[in-house]
Each structure stands twice: as C-alpha cells, then as structure tokens.
C-alpha cells in the first residue's frame, strides 16, 4: 500500500513539473514572438479573437465569455488595438494578472508608436518604484491616470505637494503622541491656517476667540 501511494505521488509530481515546464516554455516563446498589425487584424472573430494592449498581443478567445464587462464589448475590439479603452476602465495590475495566460506576442511595427499606459509622471513613478494612489480609474486624480482635466491643473499639483510635505514632515512624526493625548495642538491648526489649508474648508480668517 505504501509503495503504491509513493508511486502515485511521484507520478503526480512529474506531471506537475511537465505542466510547469510547458507553461514556462510557452510564456518564453510568446515573449519572443514578433507580430504585425496586419497579422493581429486577421484574428477578429468570436472563435479567434486577439487584441492589442500597449503593443502587447493577447488571445482573448476563451476569456471573452468570462469578461466582467460582457463578451460583446471585448469582441468588438478583436483584431484591433484596445489600449485606450482598456486603460480607461482597468489598472495595470489587471493586465499583469492575466499576462502569462493570454499573451501571444509583441507588436513589432516601425509605423506603430509604442503607446504609454499612463501619464509621463506616473510612468516615472512606476519606474522608480514609487506609486501615488492605486491607478484605479475614477479613484485617483484624472491627471495622474493620464487623462486631461480642465479642473486639475498645475496649481492643484502644487497644492497636493504642499499638503504631502506637511503631512510627512510635521504631522506623521507626532500622530502617536496626539492620539495618546486625544488632542491635536492649537499650534498645528495655526500652522495649517498659515499655509492656507484651513481656508480650503473654512471661510474667513483665523478667529482667536475660538482657536486661541
């Protein structure tokens, strides 16, 4: 009985290794495979659907019926570049999750520019290992997702940096103490007023009658 169980376990381990090796080999070959826009355009049916995302090609034929947004919308981009639409509703984490499973190859076409997935500032942050927010559409400032907004301009960015600086340098180091005291000192409230932060939510000047 013991020998039979041992043999079965060995066979299962061998099959598992063979499967992992096959998947690894398939992934490596897809990374090295170069495709043109014309080649991808041929895969434009429900039974054979490829899409382009940031110059990477994915076979979404089997995935289409499981697509949370519905099969129809995904297949409408079969054989086409869906980068802009994908980035509008998804994060890059979503793409990473399915990359190895559905990746077919990479677009290698001199006439096709490589489209960045995010704004220039986000790209620099990602490359340096720094990330502000979760890059969730509508969950982070639109300018950070690479979308243009008439309301979020340079003054807003400067304001964000100033708030960040205050929090990192003058608030976070003292939070534990303030929590123990169950009180934020008047000096910090005055400091926020000096920087113009309180005025963003409170109309009027600093009132010594109530705040000292």
Residue pairs with C-beta under 8 A, 6 or more apart in sequence:
23 100
27 100
27 103
30 103
30 104
30 105
31 103
31 105
31 106
32 105
33 104
33 105
33 106
34 105
34 106
34 107
34 108
35 57
35 104
35 105
35 106
35 107
35 108
36 107
36 108
36 109
37 52
37 81
37 107
37 109
37 112
40 50
40 51
40 52
40 57
40 79
40 80
40 107
41 79
41 80
42 79
43 49
43 50
43 59
43 78
43 79
44 50
44 78
44 79
44 80
45 78
46 61
46 64
46 71
46 75
46 78
47 61
48 61
48 78
49 59
49 60
49 61
49 64
49 74
49 75
49 78
49 79
50 57
50 58
50 59
50 60
50 61
50 78
50 79
50 104
51 57
51 58
51 60
51 74
51 77
51 78
51 79
51 80
51 81
51 82
52 58
52 80
52 81
52 82
52 83
52 107
53 81
53 82
53 83
53 86
53 95
54 83
54 95
54 114
54 115
54 116
54 117
55 83
55 106
55 107
55 112
55 114
55 115
56 99
56 103
56 105
56 106
56 107
57 103
57 104
57 105
57 106
57 107
58 98
58 99
58 102
58 103
58 104
59 102
59 104
60 67
60 74
60 78
60 102
63 74
63 98
63 102
64 71
64 74
64 75
65 71
67 73
67 74
69 89
77 85
81 115
83 115
83 117
84 115
86 95
87 117
87 118
87 137
87 145
87 146
88 137
89 137
90 137
91 134
91 135
91 136
91 137
92 117
92 118
92 135
93 135
116 123
116 146
117 123
117 146
118 126
118 135
118 144
118 145
118 146
119 143
119 144
119 145
119 146
121 144
122 132
122 135
122 144
122 145
122 146
125 131
125 132
132 140
132 144
133 139
133 140
133 141
133 144
134 140
135 144
135 145
137 145
141 149
141 152
141 156
141 160
142 148
142 149
142 152
143 149
143 152
143 156
143 157
162 195
163 197
166 191
166 192
166 195
166 197
170 188
170 191
171 188
174 188
178 184
178 185
186 211
186 212
189 198
189 211
190 206
190 211
192 198
193 199
193 206
198 206
